[in-house]
């Protein structure tokens, strides 16, 4: 039993060192100022969820003059939270991808075809 526990502790130590050595830095560009809307991202940082899977997340507050999709395409940010303007970017043949919607309904826009 002692050997099993010792082996388990050694394995945990090795795995934790591997995760720490292979941490990937990524950034998330917000579409507005730091506010409650983005609380889930901050809570996940505080609870260590990103760290547990080897991600070091930088959350970037929006400032005037930032074009979120352009910053992602230029490599200034890894991910971004955007509005329905992303649809226009895709229609203009920009290589953007919608990964997920974090609201059940978007209160900002309604898109239809005439």
C-alpha positions as MATLAB code, in Angstrom:
seq = 'XXXXXXXXXXXXXXXXXXXXXXXXXXXXXXXXXXXXXXXXXXXXXXXXXXXXXXXXXXXXXXXXXXXXXXXXXXXXXXXXXXXXXXXXXXXXXXXXXXXXXXXXXXXXXXXXXX';
ca = [
       0.000    0.000    0.000;
       2.835    2.398    0.848;
       4.434    1.752   -2.541;
       1.136    2.512   -4.293;
       0.722    5.801   -2.436;
       4.336    6.768   -3.099;
       3.960    5.915   -6.791;
       0.748    7.960   -6.960;
       2.439   10.985   -5.344;
       5.386   10.754   -7.730;
       3.018   10.496  -10.692;
       1.060   13.555   -9.504;
       4.286   15.523   -9.092;
       5.523   14.596  -12.562;
       2.169   15.414  -14.176;
       1.881   18.764  -12.408;
       5.395   19.697  -13.539;
       4.503   18.697  -17.100;
       1.367   20.864  -17.047;
       3.261   23.838  -15.597;
       6.047   23.461  -18.169;
       3.550   23.281  -21.025;
       1.295   26.166  -20.081;
      -0.123   27.879  -23.147;
      -0.613   31.641  -22.941;
      -3.811   32.844  -24.582;
      -5.711   36.113  -24.503;
      -9.388   36.968  -24.581;
     -10.362   40.394  -25.961;
     -13.578   41.608  -24.364;
     -16.119   43.612  -26.333;
     -16.548   46.076  -23.464;
     -15.191   47.094  -20.068;
     -14.684   44.604  -17.236;
     -18.187   43.906  -15.921;
     -20.473   41.185  -14.568;
     -21.311   39.934  -18.069;
     -17.850   38.350  -18.151;
     -17.907   37.009  -14.570;
     -17.701   33.392  -15.712;
     -14.284   33.950  -17.281;
     -12.946   35.620  -14.121;
     -14.447   32.931  -11.873;
     -12.781   30.217  -13.952;
      -9.421   31.960  -13.487;
      -9.943   32.305   -9.731;
     -11.019   28.672   -9.371;
      -7.985   27.524  -11.382;
      -9.957   25.842  -14.164;
      -7.746   27.223  -16.931;
      -4.572   26.481  -14.995;
      -5.712   22.888  -14.459;
      -5.679   22.321  -18.213;
      -2.474   24.251  -18.879;
      -3.885   27.602  -20.000;
      -2.715   30.990  -18.772;
      -5.535   33.355  -19.759;
      -5.112   37.112  -20.090;
      -8.410   38.996  -20.230;
      -8.108   42.248  -22.173;
     -10.523   45.105  -21.567;
     -11.971   46.880  -24.609;
     -10.650   50.343  -25.477;
     -11.717   52.754  -28.210;
     -10.171   51.978  -31.562;
      -9.911   48.217  -31.052;
     -11.205   46.073  -33.906;
     -11.667   42.704  -32.215;
     -11.730   40.481  -35.289;
      -8.794   42.339  -36.856;
      -6.762   41.979  -33.642;
      -7.391   38.237  -33.692;
      -6.469   37.956  -37.379;
      -3.275   39.955  -36.689;
      -2.370   37.798  -33.671;
      -2.799   40.538  -31.053;
      -5.436   38.404  -29.297;
      -6.140   34.682  -29.372;
      -9.901   34.869  -28.818;
     -12.448   37.659  -28.779;
     -15.995   38.325  -27.763;
     -17.797   40.045  -30.580;
     -21.239   41.132  -31.641;
     -23.229   40.234  -34.726;
     -20.637   42.230  -36.700;
     -18.800   38.917  -36.911;
     -21.377   37.853  -39.502;
     -20.301   40.744  -41.736;
     -16.663   39.753  -41.318;
     -17.478   36.228  -42.484;
     -19.530   37.555  -45.426;
     -16.492   39.639  -46.414;
     -14.462   36.401  -46.608;
     -12.438   37.055  -43.456;
     -11.155   33.788  -41.918;
     -13.079   34.147  -38.653;
     -14.824   31.318  -36.823;
     -17.640   31.485  -34.299;
     -16.680   29.046  -31.550;
     -19.593   29.462  -29.167;
     -22.364   31.723  -28.018;
     -22.307   32.296  -24.284;
     -25.843   33.712  -24.123;
     -28.995   31.786  -24.962;
     -30.257   34.866  -26.806;
     -28.348   37.866  -28.045;
     -30.124   41.003  -26.916;
     -28.059   43.175  -29.248;
     -29.110   42.099  -32.736;
     -31.705   40.312  -34.815;
     -30.577   39.083  -38.226;
     -32.983   38.173  -41.023;
     -33.097   37.804  -44.762;
     -35.563   40.088  -46.594;
];
